[in-house]
């Protein structure tokens, strides 16, 4: 638990350091964020699950340097899913769009269950001004497609750069 607190404090300090510098357009770093997510959902077999994940993302395209209506982010997610007394770890590579009106994205990755790896896909969407998104996850175990749907609350910690600043 102390390790998690240290990580959160470190993220806050880094965000504050970046926020103090007002010369965003001169930076080499494009900007991005690290988000913490907590998801509650249900599978098609009516079992419930809880996810906890962390996702670092970087700006690919932003409105300050391109005539684009929002931000296109590229990144990854690592998370842990708890369901039926079992826990699974997952890794995803993600691409998502965000502006103040909409937020949506897609990801592909793997689910780890002991020594086994299973392919996984994830799609999500929501309103850009709310910290909640609706998520649809799928993974295949022994040729059985497992579909899941849930609501995820997200807390982003921004890292400002030349494409992403206040």
DAFENCOR-V928226 format. One record per pair of residues at least 24 apart in sequence whose C-alpha atoms are under 6 Angstrom apart, sorted by sequence separation. I is the first residue (numbers start at 0). J is the second residue. If there is no record, write none. Layout:
i: {I/I}
j: {J/J}
//
This chain:
i: {32/53/71/87/102/31/52/71/87/101/102/31/52/70/100/101/30/31/51/70/100/30/51/69/99/29/50/69/98/99/50/49/49/48/48/63/61/43/42/42/41/41/40/40/39/39/38/38/37/37/36/36/35/35/34/34/33/34/33/32/32/31/32/31/30/30/30/29/28/29/30/29/30/26/26/23/24/23/17/14}
j: {56/77/95/111/126/56/77/96/112/126/127/57/78/96/126/127/57/58/78/97/127/58/79/97/127/58/79/98/127/128/80/80/81/81/82/162/162/146/146/147/147/148/148/149/149/150/150/151/151/152/152/153/153/154/154/155/155/156/156/156/157/157/158/158/158/159/160/160/160/161/162/162/163/160/161/160/161/161/159/158}
//
